[in-house]
Amino acid sequence: MSVRVYTQGSSGSGGIAKTSVNFLSQTDIHYSNLTVRDVCPGDNLPVRVYVKVVFRDGTSENDLAGSDTNGCGSDGTNLGDFRTDSPFAQVAKAGLRVCVYNSAGNQRCAESLRSNPYL
């Protein structure tokens, strides 16, 4: 899974995040090889990635996984693997949300979600 966000008013700068999302059950999700990359040229804006889950009742959670610490490096930052387990609520969808922040602290985000095949 991959998701891309563009800095407002830019011709290509922003951020990108990638991972493999594996559903292990109705409540357990594994994110593997999660990476986030700042796509430049030189906007000097931080890029953050969140793991997102949408529960069967329609509510959702965005948990900060990390941010790119390599600046404009072509490899981005590999944040490794994450696992979320929600023992009290069934997960309908899971995925990524990537955001870029401007100097005023506002954010522009994009997300990609995958449906849980166990539901």
All heavy atoms as an XYZ file, in Angstrom:
885
protein
N       0.844     -1.163      0.000
C       0.000      0.000      0.000
C       0.894      1.231      0.000
O       1.920      1.263      0.664
C      -0.890     -0.040      1.253
C      -1.522      1.264      1.617
S      -2.546      1.144      3.098
C      -3.743     -0.054      2.588
N       0.480      2.236     -0.737
C       1.231      3.475     -0.831
C       0.249      4.645     -0.820
O      -0.855      4.537     -1.365
C       2.033      3.471     -2.136
O       2.706      4.684     -2.306
N       0.651      5.741     -0.191
C      -0.184      6.940     -0.175
C       0.714      8.159     -0.324
O       1.807      8.201      0.223
C      -1.069      7.001      1.097
C      -0.242      7.066      2.351
C      -2.047      8.143      1.035
N       0.251      9.139     -1.090
C       1.041     10.323     -1.438
C       0.253     11.577     -1.119
O      -0.936     11.656     -1.410
C       1.351     10.263     -2.938
C       2.055     11.480     -3.514
C       3.552     11.344     -3.342
N       4.305     12.158     -4.274
C       4.638     13.420     -4.083
N       4.237     14.065     -3.005
N       5.370     14.067     -4.967
N       0.905     12.562     -0.492
C       0.294     13.859     -0.221
C       1.165     14.934     -0.872
O       2.386     14.806     -0.933
C       0.140     14.118      1.302
C       1.480     14.208      2.011
C      -0.689     15.366      1.568
N       0.524     15.972     -1.392
C       1.234     17.074     -2.045
C       1.122     18.338     -1.200
O       0.057     18.642     -0.667
C       0.653     17.341     -3.432
C       0.895     16.199     -4.386
C      -0.035     15.184     -4.524
C       2.071     16.128     -5.124
C       0.195     14.119     -5.390
C       2.306     15.069     -5.987
C       1.360     14.074     -6.106
O       1.591     13.021     -6.955
N       2.223     19.063     -1.095
C       2.215     20.348     -0.412
C       1.332     21.301     -1.202
O       1.435     21.383     -2.423
C       3.643     20.917     -0.312
O       4.474     19.958      0.335
C       3.660     22.221      0.456
N       0.454     22.009     -0.509
C      -0.466     22.921     -1.175
C       0.300     23.941     -2.010
O       1.255     24.559     -1.542
C      -1.330     23.633     -0.139
C      -2.439     24.450     -0.756
C      -3.428     24.918      0.286
O      -3.351     24.555      1.454
N      -4.370     25.723     -0.136
N      -0.107     24.093     -3.265
C       0.499     25.067     -4.163
C       1.809     24.622     -4.786
O       2.455     25.387     -5.490
N       2.226     23.371     -4.552
C       3.501     22.905     -5.098
C       3.271     22.125     -6.383
O       2.164     21.695     -6.685
C       4.245     22.025     -4.097
O       3.738     20.715     -4.142
N       4.358     21.904     -7.080
C       4.282     21.119     -8.308
C       4.779     19.695     -8.086
O       5.016     18.982     -9.054
C       5.095     21.798     -9.411
O       6.451     21.868     -9.009
N       4.948     19.273     -6.856
C       5.390     17.905     -6.633
C       5.943     17.624     -5.256
O       6.136     16.469     -4.900
N       6.242     18.646     -4.455
C       6.779     18.380     -3.124
C       5.660     17.901     -2.206
O       4.485     18.110     -2.458
C       7.462     19.621     -2.548
O       6.543     20.670     -2.404
N       6.049     17.211     -1.144
C       5.084     16.674     -0.197
C       5.655     15.468      0.509
O       6.798     15.498      0.969
N       4.906     14.370      0.565
C       5.375     13.169      1.240
C       4.722     11.916      0.709
O       3.660     11.970      0.085
N       5.373     10.797      0.976
C       4.850      9.499      0.559
C       5.131      8.487      1.667
O       6.164      8.571      2.336
C       5.457      9.047     -0.785
C       4.742      7.814     -1.325
C       6.949      8.812     -0.675
C       5.055      7.525     -2.771
N       4.192      7.568      1.875
C       4.370      6.494      2.847
C       3.979      5.176      2.198
O       3.069      5.128      1.365
C       3.522      6.742      4.086
N       4.695      4.107      2.606
C       4.433      2.769      2.062
C       4.502      1.739      3.171
O       5.280      1.877      4.108
C       5.485      2.408      1.010
C       5.497      3.296     -0.198
C       6.605      2.879     -1.156
C       6.661      3.820     -2.337
N       7.720      3.448     -3.281
N       3.699      0.688      3.024
C       3.732     -0.441      3.947
C       2.987     -1.620      3.338
O       2.259     -1.458      2.359
C       3.089     -0.079      5.312
O       3.406     -1.081      6.269
C       1.595      0.065      5.204
N       3.156     -2.776      3.935
C       2.305     -3.934      3.643
C       1.364     -4.083      4.819
O       1.810     -4.119      5.972
C       3.139     -5.199      3.490
O       3.915     -5.141      2.329
N       0.067     -4.145      4.551
C      -0.938     -4.293      5.599
C      -1.464     -5.719      5.545
O      -1.969     -6.159      4.516
C      -2.105     -3.299      5.407
C      -3.188     -3.526      6.452
C      -1.611     -1.876      5.455
N      -1.328     -6.440      6.654
C      -1.802     -7.821      6.741
C      -2.782     -7.958      7.893
O      -2.423     -7.695      9.045
C      -0.625     -8.776      6.946
C       0.331     -8.725      5.791
O      -0.050     -8.980      4.663
N       1.580     -8.380      6.060
N      -3.997     -8.351      7.566
C      -4.992     -8.620      8.601
C      -4.772    -10.034      9.116
O      -4.717    -10.983      8.337
C      -6.403     -8.476      8.032
C      -6.767     -7.063      7.699
C      -6.547     -6.550      6.432
C      -7.344     -6.251      8.659
C      -6.888     -5.252      6.120
C      -7.690     -4.942      8.361
C      -7.460     -4.438      7.091
N      -4.646    -10.166     10.431
C      -4.440    -11.469     11.050
C      -5.733    -12.044     11.612
O      -5.835    -13.244     11.842
C      -3.383    -11.360     12.149
C      -2.038    -10.761     11.694
C      -1.109    -10.601     12.872
C      -1.415    -11.613     10.603
N      -6.726    -11.172     11.839
C      -8.028    -11.581     12.367
C      -8.975    -10.383     12.230
O      -8.627     -9.383     11.603
C      -7.912    -11.985     13.841
O      -7.651    -10.853     14.645
N     -10.141    -10.466     12.869
C     -11.094     -9.351     12.859
C     -10.579     -8.139     13.637
O     -11.061     -7.030     13.450
C     -12.430     -9.788     13.447
C     -13.167    -10.790     12.612
C     -14.512    -11.156     13.216
O     -14.904    -10.688     14.287
N     -15.235    -12.015     12.518
N      -9.588     -8.360     14.514
C      -9.143     -7.291     15.411
C      -7.640     -7.022     15.363
O      -7.173     -6.086     16.001
C      -9.517     -7.627     16.865
O      -8.875     -8.850     17.239
C     -11.025     -7.766     17.035
N      -6.886     -7.820     14.639
C      -5.420     -7.763     14.690
C      -4.838     -7.444     13.308
O      -5.125     -8.160     12.343
C      -4.900     -9.106     15.201
C      -3.466     -9.076     15.679
O      -2.877     -7.988     15.731
O      -2.940    -10.153     15.997
N      -4.032     -6.383     13.230
C      -3.430     -5.938     11.963
C      -1.931     -5.797     12.131
O      -1.453     -5.282     13.143
C      -4.011     -4.583     11.498
C      -5.531     -4.641     11.405
C      -3.425     -4.164     10.161
C      -6.187     -3.914     12.516
N      -1.194     -6.226     11.117
C       0.260     -6.097     11.111
C       0.666     -5.211      9.926
O       0.297     -5.483      8.790
C       0.905     -7.480     10.993
C       2.392     -7.437     11.046
N       3.174     -7.790      9.982
C       3.247     -7.071     12.029
C       4.448     -7.651     10.313
N       4.504     -7.221     11.553
N       1.407     -4.148     10.228
C       1.977     -3.259      9.210
C       3.460     -3.610      9.117
O       4.173     -3.535     10.116
C       1.867     -1.793      9.631
C       0.458     -1.285      9.811
C      -0.234     -1.501     10.999
C      -0.162     -0.563      8.804
C      -1.521     -1.019     11.176
C      -1.448     -0.071      8.970
C      -2.113     -0.306     10.161
O      -3.384      0.189     10.335
N       3.939     -3.998      7.942
C       5.347     -4.366      7.827
C       6.096     -3.434      6.887
O       5.549     -2.946      5.901
C       5.498     -5.820      7.378
O       4.868     -6.032      6.152
N       7.360     -3.189      7.251
C       8.264     -2.364      6.461
C       7.667     -0.981      6.160
O       7.654     -0.529      5.016
C       8.643     -3.088      5.171
C       9.881     -2.488      4.534
O      10.743     -1.962      5.218
N       9.955     -2.576      3.228
N       7.181     -0.315      7.186
C       6.582      1.009      7.036
C       7.669      2.052      6.781
O       8.600      2.189      7.573
C       5.785      1.368      8.295
C       5.165      2.753      8.364
C       4.238      3.014      7.184
C       4.420      2.924      9.670
N       7.555      2.766      5.674
C       8.505      3.831      5.360
C       7.758      5.121      5.057
O       6.628      5.111      4.566
C       9.402      3.475      4.142
O       8.573      3.249      3.006
C      10.248      2.261      4.406
N       8.420      6.236      5.362
C       7.886      7.558      5.053
C       9.019      8.370      4.436
O      10.170      8.259      4.858
C       7.296      8.256      6.306
C       8.323      8.428      7.407
C       6.655      9.584      5.942
N       8.678      9.154      3.395
C       9.714      9.917      2.703
C       9.230     11.326      2.401
O       8.112     11.534      1.939
C      10.097      9.226      1.397
C      11.219      9.920      0.652
C      11.738      9.078     -0.496
N      10.869      9.059     -1.646
C      10.959      9.891     -2.677
N      11.869     10.847     -2.689
N      10.140      9.782     -3.689
N      10.088     12.283      2.699
C       9.859     13.678      2.356
C      10.224     13.855      0.884
O      11.339     13.551      0.478
C      10.745     14.567      3.234
C      10.448     16.048      3.074
O       9.599     16.405      2.243
O      11.079     16.836      3.790
N       9.259     14.299      0.089
C       9.503     14.517     -1.330
C       9.768     16.002     -1.533
O       8.912     16.831     -1.261
C       8.305     14.054     -2.189
C       8.575     14.295     -3.662
C       8.008     12.593     -1.921
N      10.962     16.334     -1.960
C      11.382     17.718     -2.106
C      11.228     18.134     -3.560
O      10.914     17.309     -4.397
C      12.827     17.848     -1.636
S      12.961     17.435      0.123
N      11.388     19.357     -3.927
C      12.477     20.236     -3.517
C      12.135     21.147     -2.350
O      11.080     21.750     -2.330
C      12.727     21.078     -4.759
C      11.404     21.172     -5.426
C      10.686     19.883     -5.097
N      13.035     21.160     -1.429
C      13.207     22.117     -0.359
C      12.037     22.905      0.163
O      12.139     24.104      0.303
N      10.926     22.250      0.512
C       9.839     23.009      1.122
C      10.039     23.160      2.624
O       9.334     23.916      3.267
C       8.487     22.368      0.812
C       8.385     20.928      1.284
O       9.277     20.464      2.023
O       7.414     20.258      0.926
N      10.997     22.422      3.195
C      11.313     22.479      4.623
C      10.116     22.200      5.522
O       9.985     22.753      6.602
C      11.933     23.831      4.993
C      13.280     24.011      4.353
O      14.071     23.068      4.294
N      13.538     25.196      3.855
N       9.212     21.335      5.067
C       8.032     20.990      5.845
C       8.124     19.552      6.324
O       8.499     18.661      5.560
C       6.768     21.164      5.000
C       6.525     22.579      4.454
C       5.321     22.584      3.530
C       6.334     23.565      5.589
N       7.797     19.283      7.586
C       7.875     17.911      8.097
C       6.780     17.023      7.514
O       5.664     17.477      7.258
C       7.694     18.080      9.605
C       6.979     19.366      9.763
C       7.392     20.242      8.615
N       7.105     15.755      7.318
C       6.158     14.761      6.822
C       6.009     13.687      7.896
O       7.002     13.146      8.372
C       6.644     14.137      5.496
C       5.699     13.047      5.037
C       6.784     15.212      4.431
N       4.767     13.403      8.268
C       4.494     12.406      9.299
C       3.556     11.353      8.751
O       2.699     11.637      7.917
C       3.864     13.076     10.518
C       4.797     14.062     11.173
C       4.212     14.650     12.440
N       5.143     15.597     13.005
C       4.892     16.889     13.135
N       3.739     17.374     12.770
N       5.805     17.690     13.656
N       3.705     10.127      9.259
C       2.823      9.045      8.848
C       2.115      8.477     10.077
O       2.694      8.383     11.164
C       3.587      7.936      8.083
C       4.624      7.259      8.948
C       2.627      6.918      7.496
N       0.854      8.147      9.887
C       0.004      7.578     10.927
C      -0.519      6.231     10.449
O      -0.816      6.074      9.255
C      -1.207      8.493     11.194
C      -0.839      9.881     11.622
C      -0.475     10.844     10.691
C      -0.865     10.242     12.969
C      -0.134     12.135     11.080
C      -0.534     11.533     13.369
C      -0.163     12.470     12.420
O       0.176     13.742     12.805
N      -0.628      5.261     11.352
C      -1.359      4.045     11.035
C      -2.813      4.312     11.421
O      -3.096      4.870     12.477
C      -0.784      2.796     11.730
C       0.584      2.460     11.174
C      -0.706      2.957     13.230
N      -3.708      3.963     10.513
C      -5.122      4.279     10.722
C      -5.943      3.003     10.733
O      -5.708      2.099      9.936
C      -5.630      5.190      9.603
C      -7.091      5.542      9.755
C      -7.542      6.619      8.818
C      -8.995      6.973      9.132
N      -9.408      8.216      8.531
N      -6.896      2.946     11.653
C      -7.875      1.872     11.670
C      -9.272      2.489     11.732
O      -9.487      3.511     12.393
C      -7.683      0.882     12.845
C      -6.395      0.115     12.694
C      -7.740      1.569     14.173
N     -10.193      1.886     10.991
C     -11.603      2.263     11.021
C     -12.356      1.066     11.574
O     -12.262     -0.039     11.037
C     -12.126      2.626      9.615
C     -13.606      2.972      9.670
C     -11.327      3.774      9.017
N     -13.069      1.298     12.658
C     -13.787      0.222     13.321
C     -15.135     -0.027     12.650
O     -15.637      0.810     11.898
C     -13.963      0.550     14.808
C     -12.668      0.715     15.528
C     -12.196      1.983     15.879
C     -11.878     -0.391     15.829
C     -10.979      2.137     16.523
C     -10.662     -0.243     16.468
C     -10.214      1.021     16.810
N     -15.687     -1.168     12.930
C     -16.942     -1.567     12.301
C     -18.075     -0.587     12.593
O     -18.983     -0.408     11.793
C     -17.311     -2.973     12.759
C     -18.356     -3.612     11.913
C     -18.457     -5.073     12.210
N     -19.353     -5.682     11.245
C     -19.625     -6.946     11.211
N     -19.062     -7.771     12.071
N     -20.452     -7.437     10.323
N     -18.018      0.096     13.753
C     -19.059      1.068     14.104
C     -18.860      2.425     13.431
O     -19.630      3.353     13.645
C     -19.163      1.229     15.620
C     -17.945      1.904     16.243
O     -17.020      2.306     15.518
O     -17.911      2.015     17.487
N     -17.800      2.575     12.617
C     -17.553      3.814     11.871
C     -16.571      4.760     12.537
O     -16.115      5.709     11.910
N     -16.230      4.551     13.798
C     -15.233      5.391     14.446
C     -13.843      4.993     13.941
O     -13.659      3.912     13.375
C     -15.294      5.263     15.985
O     -15.027      3.912     16.343
C     -16.650      5.709     16.513
N     -12.870      5.878     14.146
C     -11.523      5.580     13.651
C     -10.458      6.113     14.608
O     -10.742      6.946     15.463
C     -11.317      6.186     12.268
O     -11.380      7.593     12.316
N      -9.242      5.600     14.423
C      -8.077      6.046     15.188
C      -6.923      6.278     14.223
O      -6.721      5.499     13.294
C      -7.636      4.989     16.197
C      -8.447      4.900     17.431
C      -7.881      3.881     18.426
O      -6.748      3.393     18.224
O      -8.584      3.592     19.399
N      -6.160      7.345     14.468
C      -4.915      7.624     13.754
C      -3.808      7.671     14.790
O      -3.808      8.558     15.643
C      -4.975      8.983     13.041
C      -5.938      8.985     11.889
O      -5.724      8.309     10.906
N      -7.021      9.750     12.026
N      -2.888      6.736     14.734
C      -1.775      6.705     15.680
C      -0.493      7.085     14.960
O      -0.136      6.460     13.950
C      -1.625      5.316     16.298
C      -2.810      4.943     17.178
O      -3.347      5.845     17.856
O      -3.192      3.764     17.182
N       0.199      8.102     15.480
C       1.446      8.549     14.869
C       2.469      7.414     14.891
O       2.785      6.865     15.939
C       2.006      9.769     15.607
C       3.329     10.321     15.087
C       3.194     10.832     13.660
C       3.827     11.433     16.006
N       2.979      7.072     13.706
C       4.010      6.036     13.603
C       5.392      6.664     13.567
O       6.355      6.087     14.050
C       3.786      5.190     12.356
N       5.522      7.872     12.981
C       6.816      8.543     12.922
C       6.875      9.561     11.812
O       5.877      9.867     11.163
N       8.067     10.087     11.593
C       8.277     11.082     10.550
C       9.597     10.813      9.848
O      10.432     10.058     10.345
C       8.261     12.495     11.139
O       9.266     12.635     12.115
N       9.755     11.428      8.679
C      10.991     11.251      7.918
C      12.100     12.065      8.576
O      11.956     13.261      8.800
C      10.794     11.697      6.479
C      12.008     11.413      5.604
O      12.926     10.708      6.057
O      12.034     11.887      4.468
N      13.203     11.412      8.874
C      14.344     12.083      9.500
C      15.527     12.207      8.551
O      16.601     12.620      8.950
C      14.795     11.311     10.761
O      15.094      9.964     10.395
C      13.707     11.326     11.823
N      15.329     11.862      7.283
C      16.407     11.923      6.288
C      16.311     13.128      5.366
O      16.955     13.151      4.321
C      16.422     10.642      5.428
C      16.926      9.459      6.202
O      17.750      9.604      7.089
N      16.426      8.285      5.879
N      15.481     14.102      5.700
C      15.351     15.258      4.824
C      14.842     14.842      3.463
O      13.837     14.180      3.349
N      15.581     15.207      2.437
C      15.162     14.910      1.063
C      15.784     13.635      0.526
O      15.854     13.430     -0.679
C      15.522     16.080      0.148
S      14.614     17.572      0.536
N      16.253     12.768      1.382
C      16.877     11.520      0.933
C      15.916     10.657      0.141
O      14.725     10.611      0.425
N      16.416      9.967     -0.853
C      15.570      9.171     -1.738
C      15.006      7.926     -1.054
O      14.030      7.353     -1.518
C      16.345      8.771     -2.986
O      17.460      7.983     -2.626
N      15.612      7.485      0.049
C      15.139      6.282      0.728
C      14.099      6.563      1.804
O      13.395      5.658      2.224
C      16.313      5.540      1.376
C      17.260      4.971      0.340
O      16.797      4.665     -0.767
O      18.453      4.841      0.645
N      14.017      7.776      2.289
C      13.105      8.081      3.380
C      13.564      7.442      4.677
O      14.729      7.094      4.848
N      12.645      7.260      5.595
C      12.930      6.660      6.894
C      12.119      5.380      7.033
O      10.893      5.403      6.904
C      12.566      7.631      8.031
O      13.358      8.813      7.895
C      12.821      7.014      9.393
N      12.804      4.275      7.298
C      12.120      3.009      7.528
C      11.777      2.919      9.013
O      12.658      2.899      9.859
C      12.994      1.829      7.103
C      12.237      0.523      7.157
O      11.391      0.307      8.008
N      12.536     -0.365      6.229
N      10.498      2.874      9.313
C      10.023      2.833     10.691
C       9.804      1.412     11.190
O       9.404      1.213     12.332
C       8.729      3.643     10.816
C       8.869      5.114     10.417
C       7.502      5.765     10.299
C       9.758      5.857     11.397
N      10.045      0.428     10.330
C       9.937     -0.967     10.737
C       8.526     -1.502     10.690
O       7.718     -1.118      9.850
N       8.216     -2.392     11.628
C       6.928     -3.072     11.680
C       6.093     -2.552     12.847
O       6.627     -2.167     13.883
C       7.129     -4.574     11.857
C       7.807     -5.221     10.663
O       7.978     -4.557      9.632
O       8.155     -6.406     10.770
N       4.774     -2.557     12.651
C       3.826     -2.163     13.687
C       2.722     -3.197     13.736
O       2.356     -3.780     12.717
C       3.197     -0.791     13.382
C       4.138      0.350     13.555
C       5.023      0.695     12.554
C       4.154      1.083     14.728
C       5.905      1.746     12.707
C       5.034      2.134     14.890
C       5.906      2.463     13.882
N       2.184     -3.392     14.906
C       1.055     -4.296     15.056
C       0.012     -3.608     15.917
O       0.334     -3.038     16.952
C       1.510     -5.598     15.706
C       0.441     -6.654     15.709
C       1.027     -7.992     16.048
N      -0.038     -8.990     16.121
C       0.185    -10.260     16.313
N       1.430    -10.694     16.447
N      -0.813    -11.111     16.366
N      -1.226     -3.636     15.470
C      -2.319     -3.090     16.271
C      -3.300     -4.205     16.551
O      -3.624     -4.999     15.686
C      -3.039     -1.923     15.547
O      -3.469     -2.364     14.272
C      -2.149     -0.724     15.401
N      -3.752     -4.244     17.779
C      -4.721     -5.240     18.205
C      -5.818     -4.515     18.965
O      -5.541     -3.768     19.898
C      -4.055     -6.294     19.092
C      -4.989     -7.444     19.417
O      -6.048     -7.555     18.772
O      -4.654     -8.213     20.323
N      -7.022     -4.702     18.526
C      -8.165     -4.042     19.142
C      -9.106     -5.103     19.702
O     -10.053     -5.504     19.031
C      -8.879     -3.185     18.096
O     -10.043     -2.642     18.637
N      -8.861     -5.581     20.906
C      -9.641     -6.700     21.436
C     -11.116     -6.390     21.687
O     -11.917     -7.307     21.802
C      -8.928     -7.040     22.739
C      -8.233     -5.798     23.139
C      -7.865     -5.101     21.853
N     -11.501     -5.110     21.726
C     -12.875     -4.757     22.050
C     -13.683     -4.252     20.858
O     -14.862     -3.981     20.996
C     -12.899     -3.712     23.168
C     -12.205     -4.183     24.404
C     -10.987     -3.648     24.783
C     -12.740     -5.208     25.168
C     -10.329     -4.106     25.917
C     -12.097     -5.677     26.305
C     -10.885     -5.126     26.676
N     -13.053     -4.120     19.680
C     -13.778     -3.617     18.517
C     -13.232     -4.261     17.244
O     -12.031     -4.385     17.068
C     -13.643     -2.099     18.421
N     -14.141     -4.649     16.373
C     -13.739     -5.235     15.103
C     -13.262     -4.140     14.154
O     -13.869     -3.074     14.064
C     -14.902     -5.986     14.476
C     -15.317     -7.203     15.271
C     -16.512     -7.902     14.657
O     -17.317     -7.286     13.966
N     -16.631     -9.194     14.919
N     -12.167     -4.416     13.456
C     -11.574     -3.447     12.529
C     -12.117     -3.711     11.129
O     -11.912     -4.788     10.562
C     -10.036     -3.540     12.541
C      -9.441     -2.609     11.510
C      -9.504     -3.228     13.933
N     -12.820     -2.728     10.563
C     -13.378     -2.861      9.216
C     -12.339     -2.552      8.143
O     -12.303     -3.192      7.097
C     -14.579     -1.926      9.050
N     -11.478     -1.549      8.406
C     -10.462     -1.125      7.435
C      -9.208     -0.693      8.177
O      -9.285     -0.247      9.324
C     -10.954      0.050      6.589
C     -12.138     -0.270      5.721
C     -12.569      0.949      4.932
C     -13.783      0.607      4.088
N     -14.219      1.754      3.275
N      -8.083     -0.791      7.495
C      -6.825     -0.315      8.068
C      -5.949      0.204      6.947
O      -6.081     -0.204      5.793
C      -6.119     -1.438      8.821
N      -5.049      1.116      7.299
C      -4.154      1.667      6.291
C      -3.274      2.760      6.842
O      -2.938      2.774      8.026
N      -2.939      3.687      5.950
C      -2.007      4.762      6.273
C      -2.629      6.121      6.032
O      -3.470      6.291      5.147
C      -0.758      4.668      5.391
C       0.123      3.447      5.542
C       1.263      3.524      4.536
C       0.662      3.357      6.958
N      -2.160      7.086      6.802
C      -2.474      8.503      6.607
C      -1.143      9.225      6.647
O      -0.391      9.089      7.613
C      -3.402      8.984      7.711
C      -3.795     10.435      7.618
C      -4.830     10.738      8.713
N      -5.207     12.120      8.742
C      -6.184     12.652      8.014
N      -6.882     11.893      7.201
N      -6.464     13.929      8.107
N      -0.813      9.991      5.602
C       0.439     10.745      5.552
C       0.089     12.224      5.468
O      -0.829     12.614      4.758
C       1.355     10.280      4.386
C       0.725     10.520      3.039
C       2.722     10.928      4.462
N       0.816     13.036      6.257
C       0.507     14.468      6.360
C       1.771     15.296      6.229
O       2.830     14.910      6.722
C      -0.138     14.790      7.698
S      -1.690     13.924      8.009
N       1.620     16.458      5.595
C       2.690     17.442      5.525
C       2.187     18.690      6.247
O       1.011     19.042      6.149
C       3.105     17.735      4.058
C       1.973     18.324      3.252
C       4.333     18.617      4.009
N       3.063     19.318      7.021
C       2.687     20.464      7.845
C       3.308     21.736      7.297
O       4.472     21.745      6.903
C       3.160     20.235      9.286
C       2.393     19.130      9.957
C       2.703     17.800      9.720
C       1.332     19.422     10.796
C       1.967     16.782     10.318
C       0.604     18.411     11.403
C       0.934     17.095     11.149
O       0.208     16.091     11.732
N       2.535     22.837      7.300
C       3.100     24.106      6.862
C       3.579     24.920      8.060
O       3.467     24.492      9.202
C       2.103     24.894      5.996
C       0.868     25.325      6.757
O       0.864     25.419      7.976
N      -0.208     25.583      6.036
N       4.114     26.102      7.800
C       4.715     26.911      8.864
C       3.699     27.366      9.908
O       4.057     27.675     11.030
C       5.431     28.119      8.260
O       4.507     28.887      7.516
N       2.428     27.394      9.553
C       1.387     27.782     10.505
C       0.917     26.600     11.339
O       0.053     26.748     12.197
C       0.209     28.400      9.763
N       1.462     25.402     11.085
C       1.069     24.218     11.832
C      -0.139     23.508     11.261
O      -0.630     22.550     11.841
N      -0.645     23.997     10.130
C      -1.765     23.328      9.481
C      -1.256     22.126      8.702
O      -0.092     22.068      8.321
C      -2.482     24.290      8.538
C      -3.043     25.480      9.271
O      -3.569     25.351     10.363
N      -2.904     26.650      8.685
N      -2.128     21.198      8.445
C      -1.700     20.001      7.754
C      -2.529     19.746      6.503
O      -3.669     20.170      6.403
C      -1.772     18.794      8.676
C      -3.163     18.477      9.169
C      -3.162     17.321     10.150
O      -2.152     16.694     10.385
N      -4.300     17.031     10.736
N      -1.902     19.064      5.592
C      -2.574     18.565      4.401
C      -2.292     17.069      4.398
O      -1.136     16.655      4.491
C      -2.027     19.248      3.161
C      -2.746     18.886      1.896
C      -2.175     19.714      0.752
N      -2.844     19.386     -0.473
C      -3.780     20.123     -1.029
N      -4.141     21.250     -0.459
N      -4.337     19.756     -2.166
N      -3.331     16.255      4.324
C      -3.171     14.816      4.479
C      -3.829     14.048      3.331
O      -4.729     14.551      2.667
C      -3.812     14.342      5.784
S      -3.117     15.091      7.273
N      -3.376     12.810      3.173
C      -3.996     11.859      2.257
C      -3.942     10.497      2.943
O      -3.090     10.254      3.792
C      -3.257     11.830      0.923
N      -4.861      9.619      2.571
C      -4.870      8.302      3.200
C      -5.281      7.228      2.209
O      -5.891      7.507      1.178
C      -5.774      8.274      4.426
C      -7.223      8.558      4.150
C      -8.053      8.642      5.423
O      -7.609      9.248      6.415
O      -9.164      8.087      5.418
N      -4.921      6.012      2.562
C      -5.300      4.836      1.793
C      -5.680      3.752      2.789
O      -4.970      3.534      3.777
C      -4.128      4.379      0.918
O      -4.477      3.215      0.192
N      -6.817      3.099      2.541
C      -7.315      2.079      3.458
C      -7.620      0.792      2.704
O      -7.971      0.822      1.529
C      -8.593      2.565      4.147
C      -8.462      3.803      5.018
C      -9.834      4.311      5.419
C      -7.625      3.501      6.239
N      -7.523     -0.310      3.423
C      -7.827     -1.626      2.868
C      -8.870     -2.291      3.766
O      -8.780     -2.214      4.996
C      -6.542     -2.451      2.835
C      -6.699     -3.748      2.113
C      -5.346     -4.436      1.964
N      -5.631     -5.856      1.963
C      -4.965     -6.767      2.622
N      -3.912     -6.443      3.334
N      -5.307     -8.004      2.566
N      -9.837     -2.969      3.163
C     -10.905     -3.648      3.917
C     -10.394     -4.928      4.552
O      -9.544     -5.630      3.991
C     -12.080     -3.968      3.004
O     -12.681     -2.792      2.549
N     -10.930     -5.233      5.719
C     -10.564     -6.435      6.456
C     -11.293     -7.642      5.854
O     -12.517     -7.703      5.892
C     -10.932     -6.266      7.931
C     -10.414     -7.373      8.797
O     -10.095     -8.463      8.338
N     -10.342     -7.102     10.092
N     -10.563     -8.618      5.313
C     -11.206     -9.776      4.703
C     -11.847    -10.729      5.723
O     -12.619    -11.613      5.331
C     -10.071    -10.481      3.968
C      -8.835    -10.095      4.726
C      -9.088     -8.692      5.220
N     -11.583    -10.548      7.017
C     -12.154    -11.406      8.045
C     -13.560    -10.994      8.470
O     -14.195    -11.678      9.266
C     -11.236    -11.478      9.269
C      -9.967    -12.246      8.992
C      -8.810    -11.578      8.633
C      -9.946    -13.631      9.075
C      -7.635    -12.272      8.370
C      -8.789    -14.336      8.798
C      -7.640    -13.655      8.445
O      -6.488    -14.350      8.172
N     -14.035     -9.858      7.952
C     -15.403     -9.408      8.310
C     -16.366     -9.729      7.197
O     -16.052     -9.754      6.055
C     -15.427     -7.911      8.590
C     -14.637     -7.465      9.825
C     -14.769     -5.980     10.012
C     -15.121     -8.189     11.059
